[in-house]
Amino acid sequence: MSEPWFTFPQIDPIIVEIGPLALRWYGMMYLLGFLAALWLLNRHADKPGSGWTRDQVSDLLFYCFVGVILGGRLGYVLFYGWQWLLQDPLYLFKITDGGMSFHGGLLGVIIAMLYQARKMGRSFWQVSDLVAPTIPVGLGLGRIGNFINAELWGRTTDAPWGIVFPGAGPLPRHPSQLYEAFLEGLVLFIALWWLSKRSKKPGAVSGLFLVGYGLSRFLVEFVREPDAHMGIYLGMTMGQVLCVPMLAFGLYLMLRPTKQEKSA
């Protein structure tokens, strides 16, 4: 009797290679996420009275993209790979070895938005509330890239939808990459887009993003295989630990009274 679980095929992480240049699945997902965000923000800028131009949103997304790459790599090295950094200081620049952290990328994006907000003479919340609904698109695509690369798999399971991943042993595992793509990508995108059309409260959309991502990641971490070299902190994985301040600050942004509410 054959096993009921699906065995994931070995897929080359490189889509196409020309000389020293290689286009990888994960890089392709980053590019598609950037283009999707650009399309969404251009649509917003084209609306009468939006207060934004295409050039402004293009500049904003460019700096956010740089923030994702630099912050994501630096965050991974500091949060998850500091042992390797101590052994080899050049590990920070070995991007082809893998290793990107969402939380580090988020910090990089925040710095980029602060810079652009000051440069444009806008408040930080005007910028972050505009960008926040586009981020889940890139998150969802990134998790699909993780799935195609057969990396960041889940813990072992006997569920009928378990998948045997190459390099993860003979036992079926949760396709946690797809759980995250659904929650952090599709569900969070719908929630943020809905709120962005209805709420005028500064920071509310950004707060929902922090809460939505933090809660989704926190829950999925229960079925996601922790990094082998990382320990458990107060009963939580490092991913869960980093989500706690996100959840707390996100709830604060959503529930805090505005000046109008204080004076009512």
C-alpha positions in Angstrom: 0.0 0.0 0.0 1.5 3.3 -1.1 1.9 6.2 1.4 -0.9 8.7 1.3 1.4 11.7 1.6 2.7 13.8 -1.3 6.4 13.7 -1.8 7.6 17.1 -2.9 9.7 17.0 -6.1 13.3 18.3 -6.2 13.0 21.7 -7.9 16.1 23.6 -9.0 16.1 26.9 -7.0 17.6 28.6 -10.0 15.0 29.4 -12.8 17.6 30.6 -15.4 21.3 31.1 -15.3 23.3 33.3 -17.7 27.0 33.4 -16.9 27.6 34.6 -13.3 24.0 35.8 -13.1 21.2 33.6 -11.8 17.5 34.2 -11.4 16.2 32.3 -8.4 12.6 31.5 -7.4 12.9 33.5 -4.2 14.3 36.5 -6.0 11.6 36.2 -8.6 8.9 36.4 -5.9 10.6 39.5 -4.4 10.4 41.1 -7.9 6.8 40.1 -8.4 5.9 41.5 -5.0 7.6 44.8 -5.8 5.8 45.1 -9.2 2.4 44.2 -7.6 2.9 46.9 -4.9 3.9 49.4 -7.6 0.8 48.6 -9.6 -1.5 49.0 -6.6 0.1 52.3 -5.5 0.1 53.7 -9.0 -3.7 53.0 -9.2 -4.0 54.9 -5.9 -1.9 57.8 -7.2 -4.0 58.1 -10.4 -7.2 58.7 -8.4 -8.3 62.4 -8.4 -7.4 64.0 -5.0 -5.1 61.2 -3.9 -2.4 63.6 -3.0 0.2 61.3 -4.5 2.0 61.1 -7.8 3.5 58.1 -9.6 7.0 59.5 -9.1 6.4 59.8 -5.4 5.2 56.2 -4.9 8.0 54.9 -7.2 10.6 56.6 -5.0 8.9 55.4 -1.8 8.8 51.8 -3.0 12.4 51.9 -4.2 13.7 52.9 -0.7 11.3 50.3 0.9 12.7 47.6 -1.4 16.3 48.5 -0.4 15.2 48.5 3.3 13.7 45.0 2.9 16.9 43.6 1.4 19.4 45.2 3.8 17.2 45.0 6.9 16.1 41.4 6.1 19.7 40.2 5.8 21.0 42.1 8.7 18.1 41.0 10.8 18.6 37.4 10.0 22.3 37.5 10.9 21.6 39.3 14.2 18.4 37.4 15.2 19.1 33.9 13.9 22.7 33.6 12.6 24.9 35.6 15.0 26.9 32.4 15.8 28.0 32.1 12.2 28.8 35.8 12.1 31.1 35.4 15.1 32.9 32.6 13.2 33.0 34.5 9.9 32.4 38.3 9.8 31.9 38.0 6.0 28.9 35.8 6.6 26.8 39.0 6.6 27.5 39.4 2.9 26.9 35.8 1.8 23.4 36.4 0.7 23.6 33.4 -1.7 23.9 31.1 1.4 20.3 32.1 2.2 18.8 33.8 5.3 16.4 36.7 5.3 14.4 37.8 8.4 10.9 39.4 8.0 11.4 41.3 11.3 14.7 42.7 10.1 13.1 43.6 6.8 10.3 45.4 8.6 12.8 47.5 10.5 14.5 48.3 7.2 11.2 49.4 5.7 10.3 51.5 8.7 13.6 53.4 8.4 13.0 53.9 4.7 9.5 55.2 5.3 10.7 57.6 8.0 13.3 58.9 5.6 10.7 59.3 2.8 8.1 60.9 5.1 10.6 63.5 6.2 11.8 64.1 2.6 8.2 64.5 1.3 7.0 66.6 4.3 4.4 64.1 5.3 3.6 62.3 8.6 5.0 58.9 9.1 1.4 57.4 9.3 0.5 58.9 6.0 3.3 56.9 4.4 3.0 53.7 6.4 -0.8 53.5 6.1 -0.4 53.8 2.3 2.3 51.1 2.1 0.9 48.6 4.6 -1.9 47.1 2.4 0.7 46.3 -0.3 3.1 44.4 1.9 1.0 41.1 2.2 1.3 40.6 -1.5 5.1 40.3 -1.2 4.8 38.3 1.9 2.4 35.8 0.3 4.6 35.5 -2.8 7.7 35.1 -0.6 6.2 32.2 1.2 5.3 30.5 -2.1 9.0 31.0 -3.0 9.9 29.2 0.3 7.5 26.4 -0.7 9.0 26.0 -4.2 12.5 26.0 -2.6 11.3 23.3 -0.1 12.6 25.3 2.8 11.2 26.5 6.1 9.0 23.5 6.3 6.7 22.6 9.1 6.9 20.0 11.9 6.0 16.4 11.3 2.3 15.5 11.0 0.1 12.6 10.2 -2.5 14.9 8.6 -3.5 13.8 5.1 -2.2 17.0 3.6 1.3 16.5 5.0 4.2 16.7 2.6 7.5 14.8 2.5 10.0 17.5 1.7 13.5 16.7 0.3 16.1 17.2 2.9 13.6 17.0 5.8 13.7 13.3 6.3 11.1 10.6 5.4 8.3 11.8 7.5 5.5 14.1 6.2 5.4 17.7 7.5 3.1 20.6 7.6 3.3 22.8 4.5 3.7 25.8 6.9 4.9 28.0 4.0 1.4 27.7 2.5 -0.3 28.4 5.8 1.7 31.6 6.0 1.1 32.5 2.4 -2.7 32.2 3.1 -2.8 34.1 6.4 0.0 36.7 6.0 -0.7 37.0 2.3 -4.3 36.7 1.2 -6.2 37.1 4.4 -4.1 40.0 5.7 -4.3 41.7 2.3 -8.1 41.6 2.2 -8.3 42.9 5.8 -5.9 45.8 5.2 -7.5 46.8 1.9 -10.9 46.8 3.5 -9.8 48.9 6.5 -7.9 51.3 4.3 -11.1 52.2 2.5 -13.0 52.9 5.7 -10.7 54.2 8.4 -9.2 57.7 8.5 -7.5 57.1 11.8 -3.8 57.7 11.5 -1.9 54.5 12.2 -4.9 52.2 12.3 -4.0 50.4 9.0 -0.4 50.1 10.1 -1.6 48.8 13.4 -3.8 46.1 11.8 -0.9 45.0 9.7 1.3 44.5 12.8 -1.5 42.7 14.6 -2.5 40.6 11.6 1.1 39.5 10.7 2.1 39.1 14.4 -0.9 36.9 15.1 -0.6 34.8 11.9 3.1 34.2 12.4 2.7 33.4 16.1 0.1 30.8 15.4 1.9 29.2 12.4 5.1 28.9 14.5 3.4 26.2 16.5 3.5 23.9 13.4 6.6 25.3 11.8 10.0 23.6 12.4 12.2 25.9 14.5 15.7 26.6 13.3 17.9 23.7 14.5 20.5 26.1 16.0 17.9 28.2 17.9 16.5 27.5 21.3 13.1 28.1 22.9 12.7 31.3 24.9 10.0 31.3 27.7 8.3 28.5 25.8 8.3 30.4 22.5 10.3 30.3 19.3 12.4 33.3 18.2 9.8 34.0 15.6 7.1 34.2 18.3 9.3 36.3 20.6 9.7 38.9 17.9 6.0 38.9 17.2 5.0 39.9 20.7 6.1 43.6 20.5 4.5 43.7 17.1 1.2 42.6 18.5 1.4 44.9 21.5 2.3 48.0 19.4 -0.2 47.2 16.7 -3.1 46.9 19.3 -2.0 50.3 20.7 -2.1 51.9 17.3 -5.6 50.5 16.6 -7.1 51.3 20.0 -5.4 54.6 21.0 -7.8 57.6 20.9 -7.2 60.3 18.4 -7.3 64.0 19.1 -10.8 64.2 17.9 -11.9 61.3 20.1 -10.2 62.9 23.1 -12.1 66.1 22.6 -15.5 64.5 22.0 
